[in-house]
Amino acid sequence: MNSNLQLLHPYPFEKLRQLKAGTEPPTGLQHIALSIGEPKHQAPEFVKQRLRDTVDKLALYPTTAGSPQLREAIGRWLEQRFSLPADTIDPDREVLPVTGTREALFAFTQTVIDRADRKPLVVSPNPFYQIYEGAALLAGATPYFFETPTDNGFLPDLDAIPAAVWDRVQLLYLCSPGNPGGAVMSIDQLRRAIELADKHDFIIASDECYAELYADENNPPPSLLNAALEAGHSNFERCVVFHSLSKRSSLPGLRSGFVAGDPSVLRDFLLYRTYHGCAMPVPTQLASIAAWNDDEHVKANRALYREKYARVLPILSPHLEVTQPAGGFYLWPNVGGDDAAFTRELFARQNVTVVPGSYLARTTRHGLIDSSGSNPGGGRVRISLVANIDDCVTAAGRIADFIQGIHSQGRPS
């Protein structure tokens, strides 16, 4: 067996299951899950119809590179969404369809890490999407974490990482808008990451899967691709972005996304994926083209999330330190104490499930896992506003009632 499997940590939702084990919530309250980041909005009907219309295409083997039509649709979408000059994106060399960002982020790491280097580092935010760490460990690299502190608006300070660390880095994960904080990196911050990549010779993997969910309709989050062009990287050297239809289009089960950027990196990634065996089924490709070609359903999605924030925040803000993020669909409140105990007792008393913030982060010291260090997710919980509006409002009311009960009865322990 691969000995590196022993390095993997329990997944947050497995830890959450164990935390709740043996706890009996009130039977008179319907369970409301605000834990997993799985969009619950209705899938676009035109996408479902496209799948029904093309089911006969299941008789065809798909190609790993995806169809030219899909790559062209993605290229057009990138240029329109991020205001890139026409024909900036070469769909044959700079776009690669993938079966969701989760598998792509994992496989990408296996592709780019040079195992001949005995001390490679993979740098990622803390808290973070757990695939970043697992991919690094199984690629034979050491995860190195940077915090995204409250006093910096949940944004990273890349200049706080020593040059000696950057010299060992082979891959930098960025996530903008962030998970769970929802902060959006500016063009200048992204350009700084590129400057560091140029100086220290590493690749940037920018996870932009929440980039279509943002608070200000007139101020959408920028892409690493924008910063690359401003930095003079016309071929997106060292820069790769990851997008999917899961959050954008409420299609998490379609397992459809793409990777775009540096063609030399994507060439090697395509080679890896040819052996990996993860080609997107043809009906999925055709349905994906329809989804990438339409923005109206995405605007409707954003409107629903904005309404949830507008309804939920007035209920929670008198009781919790919480604000609306610039992007994504999470709340990341400070609960003022033990986040795991808060989560367990909230479930026990109100039948609402959230995720302890400490489960989404690692206890580190100087960027490396160290039990004597600090956990930046501690004292916070992640609330996913993925349920329907009525359930989100009901859950917010129960959380407020729970906190009021804590104040009158004492904190959970």
N, C-alpha and C positions, 0 to 999 in steps of 0.2 A: 504493500500500500504506500501511497504518497505520504511520507512522514510529515510534510507540511500541513496536512489536514489537521494534525494535532494542535496546530497553532491557532486555528480558527476559534473565534469566540461564539458563544450561543447567540443566535439571531435575536434582535430586540423583541420580536413577537413571541418567540419561545420563552424568553425571560418573563414577558408580560403574562403569558399563559400560566407559568409557574407561580407568579405573584398572586394571581387571582384564584389559584387552585384551593378548593375547600371553602371558598367564600360564597355565601348564599345571599344574593341581592333580593330586595323586596319583590315578591311575586306580583304585586299589584302595579308595578311600574314596568313598562315595556323597555327592553334594552335598547340603548342608543350608542352605537359605536362611532366615536370620533378619534379613532386610533390609527388605522391603516390609511395611507394616502391613496385610496382607490376612488376615483371619481364615480359618483352615483347619478349624474345627470343622464338623461336619455341619450342613447347613441343616435346620431343623425339618421333619419329615415332613408335618405338618399344613399348613404353608405351601406346600410343593410340591404337595400334594394339592389345595389350593385353586386353585392355578394351573392344574392339569390340569382341574379341574372347570369352570373359567370361561374356557377358551381360546376359546370361541365369541364371547366379548365383544370379541375383537379386531376384530370387524366394526363396532364403535362408535367414533366419535371421542370422546376424553375431553375434559372441560372443564379449562381452566387452573386454576380454583379447586379442582378435585377434588370428589368427591361429598360431600353433606352427611353421609353415614354415616361416611366416612373422617375428616372434620374432627371429627365428634362423638366418634369413638373416640379420636382424638388428644387432644381436650380432656379426656375422662375420664381418660386415662392421665396427663396432666400434673397434674391435680388429685390423683390418687391417689399418684403417684410423689413429688411434691414437697409433699404435705400442704397443698395450697391449699384454701381454703374452697370448699364446693360452689357451682357456678355462677359461679366466679371467671372462668373462661375462656369467652368468647363464640366458639363455633366458626365462626360466620359472618363475624366481623370480626377475630379475633385468632389465627387458625390458617390457614396456607397450606401444603398439601402440595407437596413439591418432589422432583425426581429425584436425590436424594442431596445431602449437604451440600456437596460439592465444587462442583457447578454453582451451587448456591444462594449460597454465599459469594462466588463470582465475580460472578454477576449482581447480587447485592445491592449490591455496591460500585459497579457501573455505575449503579445506580438512585439512590443517595444522594449521590454526589459531585457538587457543583455546579462545573461546568467554568468558569463565569463568574468564579469566584474563581481568580485566577492562581497562588495559592500554597497550595492545600489540602494538608493532611497527613493521612495514614492511619497510625495508630500500631498497632504489633503487637509481640508478644514476639520475642525473639531468644535462642535458636533459635525456629523457627516453621514452620508449615505453608506450603509455598511458594505456595499459591494466594493467600494474603493479599497478598504482595508483587506477584505478577503482576496481580492484580485492581486494585490501587492504580495501578500503572504504566499499565495500559491504560485506566484511568478518567481519566488525566491528573493524578493526584495524586503526591506525593512520599512514599515510605515513611519512617517514623521509627520506630526500634527502641528498645525498652527491654529490658535484660537481666533474666534470671531467675537470679541468682547462687546458687552453692552455699551461701554463708553466710546466705542468706535462704530456704533450703529450696526453691530453684528457683521461688520466688514473686516477682512483680513488686513494686517499690517505686514506685508511681505518683506519690508526692509528690516523688520525685527529678527528675521532669520539670518544667522551668521553666514558669511561667505564660505566658510569651511563646510557648512552643511550643503549649500547650493552646489558646491563642487562635486558632491556625491549624488546629486539628484539626477534621475533619469526621466522622471515623469512627475508633473504637477497637475493635480486635479483642482479645478475651480468649479464652483456651482453658483450660478447667478441667473435668476433670483435664488437665494440660498434656501437650503432645507436643513433646519426648520425655521431659521430667523427671517427669511423672506427679503433680505437686503439685496440690493442691486448694485453691482460694481459699475463704476463709471468708465468711460473710454480711457481716461487718464490712468485709472487703476489697472485696467487691462493692458494698457501699453507698458506700464511698469513691469508687469509679469513677462511681457514679450522681451523687454530689455534684459531682464534677468535670464531668460531662456537663451537669448543670443550670447550673453556673456559667459554663461556656465554650461551651455550646450545640453539642454534638455527639451522635452516635448511637453506642450500644454494640452491637456484634455479638458475642454470646457463643457460641463454638463449644463445645458440650457433647456432642460425639459420643462421648466416652469416659465419660460420666457414669454409665453402667450397669455399668461394670467397675471395681470398687473392692475394697479389701482387707478392710475391716471391714463385715460384713453388717449390723451395727447402727448404722453411721455413714455412710450414703450421701452423696455430694457434694450440696451445695445448688445451686440454680439462680439465675441472675440474676433470674428472676421472683420468687423468695422475697425477695430483697433489695429489689426494686422495691416490693413490697407493704409491706415494713417501712418503706421510705422514704416511704410515703404516695402512691405512684404507682399508684393503683387501675386506671388504664388502661395501665400499663407504659410511660409516656412515655419516649421515647428508648431503650427497652430491647427488644432482639430476640434470641431464642435459636434455635440451630440443633441439630437432633437427626436421627439416622437409624437405620435398622435394620442398617446394615452391621456395626458392632462389637457392638451390643446383641444382635442375633439371629443373627450369623454369616451375614448375607445381603448381602455386598458387591455381588454381581451383580444384585440386585433393583433397585438404584438407587432407593431409596425413603427419604424423610425428610420433615421439615417445618420450617417457620419459624413462630415464635409470638411475640406481643408487641404492641407499639404499633400499634393499628389504623390510625392515619393513615399510618404508614410502610408497613404491609402493603398498604394500598390502592394506594399508588404502586408498590409492588413487583409487585402483581398486574397493574397496567397495563403495566409493563415486560415481564413474563413473557407477557402476551397477545401481544405482538409477537415476543418471544424465541422462542416456539414450543417449549415444553418441557413440555407436559402429560403427566401420568403415565398410561400405558395402563390401561384399566379392569381387566383381570385383575390387574395389579400393585396397583391400589388395593384390590381385594377381598382379595388375599393379605396386604396390609399391615394391613388391619383385623384379620384373624386374628392377626397377629403382635403388634400393639399391645394386643390384648385378652388376651394370655397372658404371664404372668411366670415360669412354672415353667421354661420352656426357658432363660430368662435367668439364673435362679439356677443352673441346671446349667452354663451357660457360665462363670459366675463361679467355680464350684467347680473347673472344669478349670484355669482360669488360676491359682487359688490353689495347686492341686497342682503346677503347673509351677514357680511361685516356690519352693514348699517343697522341691522336688527339685533345682532348679538352683542356688539361692543357696548352699547348703552346699558345692557343688563350686567355684563361682567366688569366693566371698568370701575364701578364704585367699590368692588370687592377685590380686584386683582390688579397688579401692575401689568397692564397689557395695552398694546397699541396695534393699529392696522399696519401690516407690512407693505412694502412697496410692490411685492410680487408674491405669487404662490397662493395657496389656500389654507395656510396654517396660522394658528395663533401660538405664541411662544411665551406664555405668561410666567412671571415669577410668583411661585406659590408661598414663598417665605418660610420654607422648611423642607422636610424630608419629602422629596418628590415621589418616591416609591410608596411611602405610607399614604400620602395624599391620594395617589392613584388607586390604591387598594381600598381605602375607606370610601372614596367617591363611588366606586363600583358597589361596595357593600351597602351603602346607604341610599344611593340614588340610581343604581343600575346604568351608569354612564361610564364608558371606557375611554380613557386617554392614555398617552404613553409617557412614562417617566423620562424626563430629559436626560438623566444620567445613563439611561439605557441606549441613548443615541450618540453617546460620546465615550471617550476613554479618559481614564485618570492618567495624566502625564506630568512629566517634569522635563523642562528644556526640550519639548517636542517628542520625547520618547515615553512609551508606557512605563509608568513607575507608580507603584501603590502609595508611595509617600508624597505624590504630587496632588494636583487638583483636577476635578472633573467639571468642565465648564457647563455641562448640562444639569448639574446638580441644583436642586431647588427650583427647577422649571419643569413644566409639562408641555407636550405638544398636543394641540387640539386641531384636528383635521376637520375643516368645515365642508365635508363631502356629502353629508346626508342632505335630505331635502330641507327646504327652508323651515318648515314647521318643526321638524325634528331638531334642527340646530337651535331654534329659539327655545324649544322645550328643554333641551339639554342645558342651554345656558342658564335658564331659570333654575334648574336642579343644581347646577354648580354653584350658583349664587346662594341658594338655600343651604347647600352643604357648608359653604364657607361661613355663613351666618351661624350655623349650628356649631362649627368649630369654635367660633368666638364665644359662644355661650356655654359649650360643654368641654372645651379644651381640645388641643390639637391631637390628631391621630399619631400613634407611635407604633 
